[in-house]
Each structure stands twice: as structure tokens, then as C-alpha cells.
Amino acid sequence: MPPIIEIHDLNLPELAPFARLTEAQLRSSTEREHGLFVAESPKVIGSALDAGCEPLAFLMERRQITGPAAPVLARCPEVPVYTGDRALLASLTGYTLTRGVLCAMARPAPRRAEEICRDARRVAVLENIVDSTNVGAVFRSAAAMGVDGVLLSPSCCDPLCRRAVRVSMGTVFAVPWARLGETKEDWPEKGLASLEEWGFATAALALNEHSLRIDDPRLAAEPRLAMVLGTEGDGLAPDTIARCRYTVRIPMRPGVDSLNVAAAGAVAFWQLCGKDL
């Protein structure tokens, strides 16, 4: 059984990952080589453990210890468990815990985009998507529809932020991902050039008069395809669209100008990947 620590002092330094560190501070934490992240709910924590992530500490409601969290605790017999009632934990974290369980974990070593693309046929590319809910939903659809990897522009939301991990239902640990460059200057010219160099045809999901329908047979015939999705509201930047080999639209009824980026990704992934399942 893991060590159980009843919380009486909300200022314990061991509680910082759950209460006082921002997402940026978690990423830059020196506690582990590549920083930290927080996983939420037993299912998501189990997925992280399956992927080889290292657990450092749990925070959970007291009733979870012998309830839904028991299976993940059995896998982590040396990891401390900080516990209290729901009201106390909500006052500590600022929100009600989903399924009553959090786990601070070491971030895995970042992967290289070239490595992910080496054997991939279909990848999703996310440009400057800042909403963590959308990022998590895109990963969940990518996992369901057989997308081989997800690549992110340098300004895209972190897939390992707490909300993105939760919304993805842990699929951020199942779908390989990497950033296409480290600074804003690396996108879109360098990133798209790299994809072309690695053998990918690039397809910008955008609405314009020259776009192909998503079911155009030329897209399905491409041996390697990168589907590029744009930020909330504005969509893809004009320069990104101009540099892609294809511009692709999802047909819609008149009067509806676009889909949410996560919904558009799900449709595109089904049409261009999922039909092979």
C-alpha cells in the first residue's frame, strides 16, 4: 500500500504541482529532467502509466483510495498519496477534481518530428491552436481514426496540460506527437518544407474558391498526407494555405461557414484515415 498522507497544511511544498505551479512552471520544473505534468482521473492516469510515464505523487479524495483509484495505486506502491475531503481539495486546487484523483508525473522526453514521420502515412498538423479542450479533442479523434502522429506549430497549446490530457481521455499518451520547430520563426515555411522533404503532401483545411472537397480521390490516393488544421476563429494563416499543396474543404449546408477545429479534424480524419480501419 502506498504511503497515505492526510493533508492539514495546504502550504506543503509537496503539494505545489497540484496547487501553486502554473502549466509553464510545471513544464520548466527542475524536479525531473523534462519537467512535470498533472494527469486527472484513474483512467487517464492508467493510460499514462501504460505509456511508461513516471508517477511522483497522488492527490485524491479519501474515498477514492479504496474505490476507483485502487487499481492505479496498486501499480505505484511507493508513490505518496496526499488525501483529504472534497471541499478541502477543491480549495487547494481551485476546481473539483474529476473522478477525485490527480497524479503529478514526470514529463517524457520530447520526440522529434522527423522520427514520428519516418513510418507515418497520415499525420495531423495543428497550427497555433490555443484552446486545450480542442487540442485534447483532436488527439482523441486522431487516436480513434488511426492518425499516425500529431505535429504542433511552436505556438500550439501543450498537449500535456491538465485539461488537454483529460479531454483526450489519455490518448495524448497513445498518439505520437512532436513540435515542428521551437520558435515562431520555424513556422510555417520551415515546418511545411520539412514535411515535403519527408515525402508528405500537405493539405490545408480551409475554405476558398480553389479548394477540393474532402472526398476528392486525389487526397485518398496520396501515399503520405499531412492534414493541416488552423487556430480557433481565424483558421489557418493565408501564408500557410498558400504553401500547402492542397486546400481542402468539408462541404456544408449554406449559411454555416465553418466547423469547430476539433469537429473538422474528426471529419477529416475519418474521411482520409478512418475508412481504412
C-alpha positions in Angstrom: 0.0 0.0 0.0 1.4 3.5 -0.9 2.1 5.9 2.0 -1.1 7.8 2.8 -0.6 11.4 4.0 -3.6 13.3 5.4 -3.5 17.0 4.4 -3.6 19.5 7.2 -1.3 22.2 5.8 -2.3 23.5 2.3 1.2 25.1 2.0 3.1 21.9 2.0 5.8 22.2 -0.7 5.0 18.7 -1.9 1.5 20.0 -3.0 3.0 22.7 -5.3 2.4 20.7 -8.5 -1.3 20.4 -7.7 -1.9 23.9 -6.4 0.7 26.6 -7.0 2.6 25.8 -10.2 1.3 27.1 -13.5 1.4 25.0 -16.6 4.5 26.8 -17.7 6.2 26.3 -14.3 5.3 22.6 -14.4 7.0 22.3 -17.8 10.1 24.0 -16.6 10.3 22.3 -13.2 13.7 21.1 -12.3 12.4 18.2 -10.3 12.7 16.0 -13.3 14.8 16.3 -16.5 11.9 17.3 -18.8 9.6 18.9 -16.2 6.2 17.7 -14.8 2.6 17.4 -15.8 -0.6 16.5 -14.0 -2.9 13.7 -15.0 -6.5 13.7 -13.9 -8.9 10.7 -13.2 -7.9 7.0 -12.7 -8.5 6.1 -16.4 -6.2 8.8 -17.7 -3.6 8.1 -15.0 -3.7 4.4 -16.0 -3.1 5.4 -19.7 -0.1 7.4 -18.7 1.3 4.5 -16.7 0.8 2.2 -19.6 2.8 4.6 -21.7 5.7 4.4 -19.2 5.2 7.8 -17.5 6.7 8.1 -14.0 4.3 8.9 -11.2 5.6 11.2 -8.5 2.7 11.9 -6.2 -1.1 11.5 -6.0 -3.7 13.9 -4.7 -7.2 12.3 -4.2 -10.3 12.3 -2.1 -10.1 9.9 0.8 -12.9 7.7 -0.5 -11.0 7.1 -3.8 -8.1 5.3 -2.1 -10.1 2.0 -1.7 -12.5 2.9 -4.6 -11.9 3.7 -8.3 -8.2 4.7 -7.7 -7.3 1.4 -6.1 -6.0 -0.3 -9.3 -3.6 2.6 -10.2 -2.4 2.8 -6.6 -1.6 -0.9 -6.7 0.7 -0.2 -9.6 2.5 2.5 -7.7 3.2 1.1 -4.2 6.0 3.6 -3.3 4.3 6.8 -4.6 2.9 9.0 -1.8 -0.8 9.7 -1.7 -2.0 13.1 -0.3 -5.6 13.0 0.7 -8.5 14.9 2.2 -12.2 15.5 1.7 -13.6 17.0 -1.5 -14.1 20.5 -0.1 -10.5 20.7 1.1 -9.1 19.5 -2.1 -11.2 21.9 -4.2 -10.0 24.8 -2.0 -6.4 23.6 -2.7 -6.6 23.2 -6.4 -9.3 25.7 -7.3 -11.5 23.2 -9.0 -13.4 20.0 -8.2 -11.2 17.0 -9.1 -12.5 14.9 -12.0 -13.2 11.4 -10.5 -11.5 12.7 -7.4 -7.9 11.9 -8.4 -4.8 13.8 -9.6 -1.3 12.4 -10.2 1.9 14.5 -10.7 4.1 12.8 -13.2 7.4 13.3 -14.9 7.1 14.5 -18.5 8.5 12.1 -21.0 11.4 13.1 -23.2 10.2 15.1 -26.2 10.2 13.3 -29.5 11.4 14.6 -32.9 9.0 15.3 -35.7 11.3 13.5 -38.2 11.2 10.4 -36.0 7.4 10.4 -35.9 7.0 11.0 -39.6 9.5 8.3 -40.6 7.0 5.5 -41.0 3.8 7.5 -40.9 1.2 7.7 -43.8 -1.2 10.2 -42.2 -0.4 13.0 -39.8 -2.3 15.9 -38.3 -0.6 19.3 -38.1 -2.0 21.8 -35.6 -1.3 25.5 -36.2 -1.5 27.8 -33.2 -4.4 26.0 -31.6 -4.5 27.6 -28.1 -7.6 26.0 -26.5 -6.6 23.0 -24.5 -10.1 21.4 -24.9 -9.7 21.5 -28.7 -6.2 20.0 -28.6 -7.4 17.2 -26.4 -10.4 16.5 -28.6 -8.2 16.4 -31.7 -6.0 13.8 -30.1 -9.0 11.7 -29.2 -10.2 11.8 -32.7 -6.7 11.1 -34.1 -6.4 8.0 -31.9 -9.9 6.8 -32.9 -9.4 7.2 -36.6 -5.9 5.9 -37.0 -3.9 9.0 -37.5 -0.2 8.1 -37.2 1.0 11.2 -35.4 0.2 14.8 -34.4 2.6 17.6 -35.1 2.3 21.1 -33.5 3.4 24.5 -34.5 5.6 26.2 -31.9 2.7 28.4 -30.6 0.3 25.5 -30.2 -1.1 24.6 -26.7 0.8 21.9 -24.8 -0.9 18.5 -25.2 0.3 17.6 -21.7 -1.5 20.5 -19.9 -4.0 19.1 -17.4 -7.2 19.9 -19.4 -5.9 18.7 -22.7 -4.8 15.4 -21.2 -8.2 14.9 -19.5 -10.3 15.8 -22.6 -8.2 13.4 -24.7 -9.0 10.6 -22.3 -5.4 9.8 -22.2 -4.9 9.4 -25.9 -2.1 12.0 -25.8 0.0 9.1 -24.5 -1.1 6.8 -27.3 -0.6 9.0 -30.4 3.0 10.1 -31.0 3.4 13.9 -31.1 6.1 16.5 -31.5 6.6 20.1 -32.3 7.6 21.3 -35.8 10.2 23.8 -34.6 11.0 25.6 -31.4 10.3 29.3 -32.3 7.6 31.2 -34.2 10.1 31.7 -37.0 10.2 28.0 -37.7 6.5 28.0 -38.9 5.1 27.8 -41.4 7.9 28.0 -44.0 10.4 25.7 -42.3 7.8 23.3 -40.9 5.9 22.8 -44.2 9.2 22.4 -46.1 10.3 19.7 -43.7 7.0 17.8 -44.3 7.5 18.0 -48.1 11.1 16.8 -47.7 9.9 13.8 -45.7 7.5 12.9 -48.5 4.2 14.3 -47.3 1.7 16.1 -49.5 0.3 18.9 -47.3 -3.4 19.6 -47.2 -4.7 22.8 -45.6 -8.3 22.6 -44.3 -9.7 25.9 -45.3 -12.5 27.5 -47.3 -11.7 29.2 -50.5 -12.7 29.1 -54.1 -9.9 26.8 -55.2 -10.4 24.2 -52.5 -11.0 20.5 -53.1 -13.8 18.6 -51.4 -12.6 16.4 -48.6 -13.7 13.3 -50.6 -11.7 14.2 -53.7 -10.0 10.9 -54.8 -6.7 12.7 -55.2 -6.4 13.1 -51.5 -7.0 9.5 -50.7 -4.5 8.5 -53.4 -1.7 10.4 -51.7 0.7 7.8 -50.1 1.6 10.3 -47.4 -0.6 13.1 -46.3 -0.3 15.9 -43.7 -3.7 17.4 -42.7 -3.1 21.0 -41.5 -5.7 22.5 -39.1 -5.8 26.1 -38.0 -6.4 28.1 -34.9 -9.8 28.8 -33.4 -11.7 31.7 -35.0 -9.2 32.8 -37.7 -8.3 29.3 -39.1 -5.1 28.8 -41.0 -2.9 31.8 -41.8 -3.0 32.8 -45.5 0.7 32.1 -45.8 0.2 28.5 -44.6 -2.6 27.9 -47.0 -0.5 29.3 -49.9 2.4 27.0 -49.1 0.3 23.8 -48.9 -0.1 21.5 -51.9 -3.8 21.2 -51.5 -6.6 23.3 -49.9 -9.4 21.2 -48.7 -13.0 22.0 -47.6 -15.6 20.0 -45.8 -19.0 20.5 -47.7 -21.6 22.1 -45.5 -25.1 23.5 -45.9 -25.5 27.2 -46.9 -25.3 29.6 -44.0 -22.8 27.6 -42.0 -19.3 28.9 -42.7 -17.2 26.5 -40.6 -16.9 23.8 -38.0 -15.1 23.9 -34.7 -11.5 22.8 -35.3 -11.9 19.6 -33.3 -15.0 18.7 -35.2 -13.4 19.5 -38.5 -10.4 17.3 -37.6 -12.7 14.4 -36.7 -14.4 14.6 -40.1 -11.1 14.9 -42.0 -9.5 12.0 -40.0 -12.5 9.8 -40.8 -12.5 10.6 -44.5 -8.8 10.3 -45.0 -7.8 7.7 -42.4 -10.7 6.1 -40.7 -12.2 4.4 -43.7 -9.2 2.1 -43.7 -10.0 0.7 -40.2 
